[in-house]
Amino acid sequence: MAMIPVLEYLEKQLAGTLTTDMETYMKYPTAISQTLGIRLVDIGTGTATVAIDANDEIHGNQQGTVHGGLLSELADAAIGTAHSTLMSEGESFTSIELKINFYRPVWKATLTAMAKPIQSGKTITHYLCEIRREDGKTIAVVTSTVMTLRGEKASGR
């Protein structure tokens, strides 16, 4: 097996050039993304865009709109994917804070979450993630703080 960096792995996955002999040191696609149908749309160094076909009949809350937890997971998937492109073998990361502001309800829409760092340090990175529907309207804005783990702290994560 050829062990390749996460960014290269995801670029090849998007381009359809990933082969069975290639792997990376993180799990892609993630189990939760597979379960919810979240798909990778774009990837770059420290950035990621993911999408989901949201539907109130599947993802609905008590009010009949798409559940805010799904929006939070969509943003977290984008942010985690973006941050994973910065990891080297033996490194990992964890979210230490996530805040979401909801702007519009959603019933049925293809939602896209675009994550990018707004401040990057050696250990702590702050992200901004905008969730939009297909007409470009902003549904929610998320900020998150991610901590990079190294050495023993990254072990087993």
Backbone as a ProteinNet text record, in pm:
[ID]
protein_1_A
[PRIMARY]
MAMIPVLEYLEKQLAGTLTTDMETYMKYPTAISQTLGIRLVDIGTGTATVAIDANDEIHGNQQGTVHGGLLSELADAAIGTAHSTLMSEGESFTSIELKINFYRPVWKATLTAMAKPIQSGKTITHYLCEIRREDGKTIAVVTSTVMTLRGEKASGR
[TERTIARY]
84.3	0	88.4	45.6	116	47	118.9	66.5	92.2	-16.9	-2.4	-66.1	-22.7	-82	-232.2	-304.1	-449.4	-490.3	-426	-464.1	-452.7	-342.6	-323.7	-429	-457.2	-557.7	-694.2	-734	-864.9	-870.4	-760.1	-756	-776	-708.5	-722.1	-864.4	-920.7	-1058.1	-1154.3	-1140	-1225.7	-1206.1	-1082.2	-1051.3	-1085.5	-1116.1	-1145.3	-1020.8	-905.2	-779	-721.4	-797.8	-754.5	-758.2	-649.8	-643.8	-645.8	-675.5	-690.5	-560.9	-446.6	-320	-281.4	-368.3	-341.1	-424.1	-357.8	-429.1	-366.2	-437.3	-386.4	-403	-349.2	-349.6	-472.9	-573.2	-703.7	-809.6	-929.4	-1036.8	-1122.8	-1120	-1203.3	-1263	-1391.9	-1485.9	-1513.6	-1549.3	-1578.1	-1710.8	-1725.3	-1848	-1970.8	-1959.6	-2075.3	-2112.8	-2013.1	-2042.4	-2109.9	-2066	-2130.5	-2274.5	-2296.3	-2430.4	-2526.1	-2479.3	-2565.5	-2567.6	-2475.5	-2469.9	-2396.5	-2304.2	-2222.1	-2110.6	-2093.6	-1993.1	-1895.5	-1773.2	-1668.7	-1689.6	-1682.3	-1702.1	-1572.2	-1493	-1368.6	-1273.9	-1144	-1043.1	-921.1	-856.6	-732.5	-655.2	-541.6	-462	-536	-586.5	-658.1	-800.3	-851.3	-988.1	-1062.8	-1194.1	-1276.1	-1418.7	-1482.1	-1623.7	-1691.7	-1799.3	-1878	-2023.9	-2101.8	-2242.7	-2329.5	-2458.2	-2557.7	-2690.6	-2767.5	-2903.4	-2994	-3023.9	-3104	-3252.4	-3325.6	-3467.5	-3537.5	-3637	-3708.7	-3776.4	-3807.5	-3870.9	-3773.7	-3645.2	-3542.1	-3470.2	-3441.9	-3358.2	-3438	-3568	-3654.1	-3653.1	-3690	-3707.3	-3856.7	-3889.2	-4028.5	-4108	-4041.1	-4109.8	-4129	-4067.8	-4082.3	-3974.9	-3873.2	-3760.5	-3641	-3536.2	-3414.6	-3354.1	-3317.7	-3264.1	-3132.1	-3117.4	-2993.6	-2872.5	-2893.7	-2782.9	-2721.3	-2803.9	-2751.9	-2663.5	-2705.2	-2624.6	-2492.8	-2497.8	-2375.2	-2281.2	-2335.1	-2251.8	-2193.9	-2272	-2222.8	-2103.2	-2116.7	-2006	-1886.1	-1910.6	-1801.9	-1729	-1801.9	-1739.1	-1648.7	-1694.5	-1612.6	-1488.2	-1506.9	-1394.7	-1293.9	-1343.3	-1253.9	-1177.7	-1244.3	-1177.5	-1072.3	-1106.6	-1010	-886.7	-908.8	-795.1	-712.4	-777	-703.2	-599.7	-621.2	-524	-393.5	-394.3	-274.7	-197.1	-253.2	-192.5	-83.6	19.2	123.8	101.2	166.1	153.8	195.6	117.4	144.6	77.9	10	-64.2	-213.1	-289.2	-434.2	-488.5	-618.3	-677.2	-809.8	-856	-986.6	-1050.8	-1181	-1255.6	-1265.8	-1241.1	-1257.4	-1369.9	-1423.6	-1537.6	-1601.5	-1734.6	-1808.1	-1929.7	-1948	-2061.5	-2131.3	-2262.7	-2339.4	-2446.5	-2460.5	-2569.3	-2656.7	-2786	-2882.6	-2950.3	-2961.2	-3020.3	-3151	-3163.6	-3283.8	-3319.7	-3449.4	-3488.1	-3466.9	-3457.3	-3440.6	-3543.1	-3604.3	-3693.8	-3631.4	-3607.9	-3541.7	-3444.4	-3316.7	-3215.9	-3083.9	-3004.9	-2866.7	-2789.3	-2730.1	-2655.5	-2506.5	-2433	-2288.7	-2224.6	-2126.3	-2052.7	-1908.9	-1863.6	-1728.8	-1649.6	-1543.2	-1462.3	-1325.5	-1282.4	-1148.5	-1095.9	-963.4	-908.4	-911.6	-941.6	-933.9	-813	-754.1	-629.4	-569	-444.2	-377	-252.8	-245.1	-126.3	-66.5	38.4	103.1	11.6	-68.2	-155.1	-303	-339.7	-480.6	-508.8	-618.5	-664	-811.5	-846.7	-986.2	-1039.4	-1159.4	-1220.6	-1350.1	-1380.3	-1509.1	-1569	-1696.5	-1764.6	-1901.2	-1925.8	-2056.1	-2134.3	-2259.2	-2349.2	-2448	-2452	-2541.1	-2627.6	-2744.1	-2826.4	-2793.3	-2854.5	-2816	-2837.9	-2923.7	-2944.2	-2843.9	-2748.6	-2644.2	-2678.4	-2801.8	-2842.5	-2774.4	-2727.6	-2662	-2766.9	-2747.5	-2836.5	-2784.2	-2652.5	-2589.9	-2442.6	-2387.1	-2243.9	-2191.2	-2079.2	-2020.6	-1877.1	-1839.5	-1698.8	-1658.8	-1533.3	-1486.5	-1339.2	-1301.4	-1162.2	-1117.5	-1004.7	-951.9	-811.1	-782.4	-650.3	-578.3	-457.9	-373.9	-304.6	-307.2	-245.5	-123.4	-16.8	106.1	159.3	243.2	308.8	209.8	230.8	146.7	0.1	-24.9	-163.2	-238.7	-168.3	-231.8	-252.1	-185.4	-189.7	-330.6	-375.5	-505.1	-623.5	-601.2	-710.6	-724.5
-119.5	0	125.4	221.6	349.6	446.2	488.8	584.2	724.9	801.1	935.5	1037.5	1164.4	1268.5	1282	1328	1342.1	1428.8	1543.6	1633.2	1562.7	1494.8	1423.3	1313.7	1241.8	1135.2	1191.7	1301.7	1361	1423.4	1481.6	1534.2	1421.1	1308.7	1193.4	1135.4	1133.1	1084.5	1170.5	1301.4	1393.5	1378.4	1358.7	1348.4	1210.9	1114.9	980	901.2	943.9	876.1	798.1	786.9	709.3	561.6	491	348.3	268.8	141.9	57	39.4	70.4	57.1	184.4	286.5	413.3	422.9	468.1	494.4	613.8	665.3	776	740	822.2	789.1	840.1	887.3	921.2	847.4	834.7	757.2	846.7	815.3	887.9	789.9	804	895.9	849.9	944.8	910.3	834.7	759.6	681.6	772.5	883	971.9	1037.7	1074	1133.1	1032	907.2	803	782.6	779.3	758.5	869.9	994	1109.1	1148.1	1094.9	1130.7	1260.5	1296	1416.1	1379.6	1463.8	1434.5	1551.3	1517.1	1614.8	1679.5	1813.1	1888.1	1954	2004.4	2073.2	2061.4	2060.5	2044.9	2128.7	2183.6	2258.7	2253.7	2315.8	2318.9	2400	2333.2	2399.7	2440.3	2401.2	2437.2	2313.4	2316.6	2206.8	2255.7	2197.3	2221.3	2085.9	2071.4	1948.4	1984.5	1885.7	1911.5	1796	1826.6	1725.8	1764.8	1665.6	1690	1679.2	1793.5	1797.8	1788.5	1715.2	1692.2	1681.9	1767.3	1767.9	1634	1554.7	1424.2	1323.6	1344.9	1256.3	1322.5	1452.1	1524.7	1624.7	1607.9	1708	1710.5	1826.5	1844	1854.7	1893.3	1902.8	2007.7	2110.8	2217.4	2184	2074.3	2034.3	2087.4	2152.3	2199.4	2107.8	2123.5	2044.7	2078.2	1975.9	1987.4	2063.2	2152.2	2228.5	2141.3	2025.9	1934.1	1883.1	1866.2	1825	1936	2060.3	2172.7	2180.2	2156	2154.3	2044	1926.2	1814.6	1844.5	1905.9	1941.1	2036.2	2138	2232.3	2162.9	2078.8	2007.6	1916.3	1855.3	1770.5	1854	1971	2058.6	2105.8	2147	2197.7	2085.6	1969.2	1856.4	1813.2	1811.9	1774.8	1879.3	2006.7	2113.5	2098.3	2076.7	2067.6	1941.4	1834.4	1709.5	1724.4	1819.3	1840	1899.4	1949.3	2009	1909.7	1790.3	1692.3	1610.7	1580.8	1488.6	1356.2	1253	1122.4	1137.3	1076.7	1086	1204.9	1288.9	1401.5	1373.3	1437.2	1427.5	1561.4	1569.4	1695.6	1669.4	1770.3	1763.5	1901.3	1904	2030	2063.2	2188.8	2229.1	2330.9	2377.3	2470	2477.7	2487	2506.6	2592	2700.2	2790.5	2809.6	2799.9	2813.9	2921.5	3004	3100.2	3058.5	3041.9	3000.5	3125.2	3132.5	3248.7	3220	3100.9	3066.1	2921	2889.5	2748.6	2680.1	2549.4	2469	2357.2	2328.2	2213.5	2109.3	2146.7	2059.9	2146.5	2111.4	2190.2	2114	2140.7	2096.2	2202.6	2163.5	2256.9	2234	2343.9	2338.5	2411.2	2347	2406.4	2427.8	2553.8	2590.1	2635.6	2560.8	2590.4	2643.6	2745.6	2800.1	2853.6	2849.2	2902.1	3054.8	3111.7	3257.1	3297	3199.8	3220.4	3083.3	3066.2	2937.7	2954.7	2873.8	2870.9	2731.5	2710.7	2579.4	2474.4	2514.4	2420	2450.8	2577.2	2618.7	2687.4	2643.8	2707	2740.4	2860.3	2904.3	2899.6	2843	2826	2904.2	2942.6	2999.9	2906.2	2873.4	2786.1	2846.2	2868.5	2919.9	2806.8	2793.6	2695	2771	2732.1	2798.9	2696	2742.3	2656	2686.4	2611.1	2619	2755.7	2840	2974.8	3076.2	3029.3	3116	3181.5	3167.3	3229.1	3157.4	3235.1	3180	3125.4	3001	2932.9	2945.7	2930.9	2937.5	2972.2	3028.8	3057.2	2993.6	2923.3	2847.8	2893.7	2908.8	2927	2809.8	2770.5	2656.4	2673.6	2619.5	2617.5	2472.7	2447.2	2311.6	2307.8	2203.3	2185	2068.9	2095.5	1990.7	1915.5	1783.9	1696.7	1630.2	1622.1	1560.5	1463.4	1371.9	1279.1	1190.5	1172.8	1084.9	1128.6	1260.5	1309.8	1272.8	1248.5	1210.6	1060.1	985.6	840.4	785.2	700.5	636.3	720.5	836.1	925.1	923.4
0	0	0	-77.1	-82.3	13.9	119.1	216.4	162.9	139.6	83.8	178.2	169.5	254.5	229.8	331.7	324.3	205.8	188.3	79.2	-55.7	-78.7	-205.9	-222.9	-114.3	-116.8	-157.2	-93.6	-121.7	-261.2	-306.1	-442.5	-543.2	-519.9	-610.2	-602.3	-482.3	-466.5	-548.4	-539.8	-615.2	-765.7	-806.8	-949.4	-1006.6	-918.5	-963.9	-1001.7	-949.4	-982.6	-864.9	-757.5	-641.5	-677.6	-646.8	-676.9	-547.1	-555.4	-436.6	-359.2	-419.6	-348.3	-273.9	-275.3	-206.6	-79.4	25.7	151.3	220	318.2	397.2	544.3	632.6	775	848.3	776.4	834.2	754.8	811	746.9	658.1	527.8	431.5	333	302.1	367.7	511.2	596.9	735.4	744.8	849.6	869.9	879	951.8	967.6	834.7	754.9	623.8	532.6	538.8	458.7	504.2	634.8	690	648	654.3	625.5	477.4	398.7	256.9	229.9	318.4	297.8	200.5	98.9	-3.4	-18.1	-52.3	-75.5	-212	-216.1	-339.1	-385.4	-289.8	-323.4	-205.2	-235.2	-130.3	-164.9	-64.7	-81.5	48.9	52.7	175.1	280.8	383.1	491.4	459.4	343	305.3	256.3	270.1	218.5	197.6	96.2	70.9	62.4	138.8	137.3	111.4	69	37.2	83.7	100.4	136.2	71.7	33.7	-12.8	109.8	168.5	290.3	256.4	339.3	314.4	449.2	470.1	597.4	627.8	525.6	548.4	610.3	590.9	646.9	764.3	749.9	845.5	928.1	937.5	999.5	1151.4	1204.1	1348.1	1380.8	1503.1	1547.7	1470.2	1421.3	1349.4	1201.3	1156.5	1017.3	924.3	980.6	899.1	922.6	842.1	859.9	995.9	1069.8	1205.6	1207.1	1302.5	1317.1	1343.7	1404.9	1429	1300	1196.5	1066.8	1009.5	1025.4	977.9	1053.8	1183.6	1264.4	1217.7	1190.7	1143.4	1005.9	918.6	786.2	797.3	882	902.7	966.5	1065.4	1132.7	1034.9	942.5	840.9	750.3	710.9	626.5	700.9	825.1	905.4	934	972.8	1000.2	876.8	762.2	637.8	602.6	616.8	589.3	677.8	806.6	899.3	874.6	833.9	811.6	700.5	608.1	500.6	551.7	673.6	733.5	819.8	840.1	929.9	860	937.3	893.9	964.8	917.1	982.7	1128.7	1218.5	1360.9	1427.8	1351.5	1407.5	1397.2	1484.5	1480.9	1527.9	1550.2	1593.9	1662	1731.8	1795.5	1794.9	1779.2	1791.7	1939	1972.9	2113	2130.3	2017	2024.4	1887.2	1886	1762	1794.3	1719.1	1740.1	1606.7	1608.5	1484.5	1501.2	1398.8	1390.2	1272.9	1300	1198.2	1141	1007.6	943.2	871.5	814	738.5	764.5	763.9	771.6	637.1	642.8	520.8	525.3	410.3	397.9	304.9	182.9	84.6	6.4	12.7	-58.7	-60.8	-162.5	-160.8	-86.4	25.4	109.5	89.5	81.6	65.8	182.8	245.3	357	313.2	321.2	279	400.7	433.5	551.9	512.4	587.2	566.4	699.4	717.3	841.7	841.6	958.3	970.7	1054.6	1124.4	1198.6	1222.2	1181.9	1200.2	1284.6	1389.7	1472.7	1469.9	1547.2	1551.1	1611.9	1711.1	1781.7	1764.1	1762.4	1756.7	1622.8	1558.8	1434.7	1449.7	1405.3	1406.5	1263.8	1248.7	1117.1	1106.4	984	947.2	843.1	860.1	765.1	733.9	606.3	562.2	497.4	537.9	477.5	390.2	262.1	166.8	96.2	51.5	-32.6	-178.6	-270	-410.6	-475.3	-418.8	-474.8	-419.9	-339.2	-285.1	-153.3	-106.8	20.2	137.3	233.4	351.6	446.9	486.9	581	723.1	738.4	870.3	854.6	961.2	967.2	1094.4	1079.1	1189.5	1210.3	1336.4	1370.6	1459.1	1447.4	1524.3	1557.5	1671.6	1714	1716.2	1651.1	1637.2	1695.7	1773	1832.5	1764.1	1716.9	1658.8	1771.8	1760.6	1860.9	1799.3	1878.8	1831.6	1936.7	1890.4	1981.2	2054.1	2182.4	2263.8	2262.2	2257.4	2258.6	2131.1	2021.5	1896.1	1886.4	1971.3	1964.3	1987.9	1896.5	1910.9	1869.4	1814	1771.8	1622.8
[MASK]
+++++++++++++++++++++++++++++++++++++++++++++++++++++++++++++++++++++++++++++++++++++++++++++++++++++++++++++++++++++++++++++++++++++++++++++++++++++++++++++

